[in-house]
Amino acid sequence: MKYLTILLTFFLVSCSKPNIDIWDRFMDRIDNFKQKDKVSKSDQKLIQEATDKEWEEVDKETDK
């Protein structure tokens, strides 16, 4: 009887938990990851210019 009560309690508790939709969470993470990777063309141009300037400074320092 004791074990029956424990099993019944276990099943009631396990069934009452909200369902976790793993696929929805996974797809949301993929969508968020894709949105973070997007960089506008103007930002890409600024990044490229900044790296070019930094390399020019490094070249000047190494030529000395």
Legacy VTK file of the C-alpha trace (Angstrom):
# vtk DataFile Version 3.0
C-alpha trace
ASCII
DATASET POLYDATA
POINTS 64 float
0.000 0.000 0.000
2.855 2.324 0.831
4.463 1.736 -2.570
1.175 2.224 -4.346
0.755 5.613 -2.683
4.305 6.603 -3.645
3.752 5.529 -7.271
0.440 7.351 -7.485
2.009 10.514 -6.088
4.912 10.212 -8.511
2.602 9.861 -11.513
0.426 12.761 -10.438
3.426 15.024 -9.984
5.096 13.982 -13.223
1.920 14.465 -15.255
1.177 17.876 -13.809
4.418 19.449 -15.093
4.001 21.752 -18.083
5.113 20.333 -21.389
8.387 21.729 -22.634
8.385 22.050 -26.383
12.000 21.388 -27.253
11.583 22.038 -30.967
10.151 25.528 -30.413
13.026 26.448 -28.104
15.554 25.042 -30.575
14.065 26.954 -33.516
13.958 30.169 -31.459
17.657 29.819 -30.702
18.412 29.266 -34.377
16.416 32.359 -35.339
18.185 34.456 -32.700
21.555 33.171 -33.872
20.759 34.117 -37.481
19.684 37.616 -36.455
22.901 38.224 -34.538
25.017 37.348 -37.588
23.472 40.005 -39.796
25.719 43.017 -40.301
24.699 45.800 -42.630
26.879 46.690 -45.614
27.720 50.106 -44.187
28.880 48.467 -40.948
30.964 45.979 -42.914
32.573 48.874 -44.791
33.381 50.679 -41.521
34.870 47.523 -40.049
37.015 46.983 -43.128
38.244 50.594 -43.072
39.117 50.337 -39.393
41.086 47.136 -39.880
42.906 48.637 -42.872
43.914 51.649 -40.766
45.104 49.407 -37.961
47.242 47.365 -40.369
48.700 50.564 -41.836
49.711 51.670 -38.326
51.283 48.279 -37.659
53.185 48.475 -40.933
54.481 51.938 -40.045
55.643 50.729 -36.628
57.416 47.686 -38.049
59.168 49.732 -40.758
60.889 51.912 -38.154
LINES 1 65
64 0 1 2 3 4 5 6 7 8 9 10 11 12 13 14 15 16 17 18 19 20 21 22 23 24 25 26 27 28 29 30 31 32 33 34 35 36 37 38 39 40 41 42 43 44 45 46 47 48 49 50 51 52 53 54 55 56 57 58 59 60 61 62 63
